[in-house]
Amino acid sequence: TAEFARARIAPGPRTPEEVATVLATSVVIPPAATWHRLAGAWRHRHAPAWREVAR
């Protein structure tokens, strides 16, 4: 199993599937995270503060 772990860490040639996964992830995740953050900010903009709700 040590060889397997070393192979996973060492940089080297990647399969087309690995390259496609990395590209898809790097293209999809950041805009989705940004949208999620902005949607939450817009949705909760007028919500009362937590301390006001807890009283």
Secondary structure, DSSP 8 states (H G I E B T S, - for coil): -HHHHHHHHS-----HHHHHHHHHHHHHHHHHHHHHHHHHHHHTTTS--HHHHH-
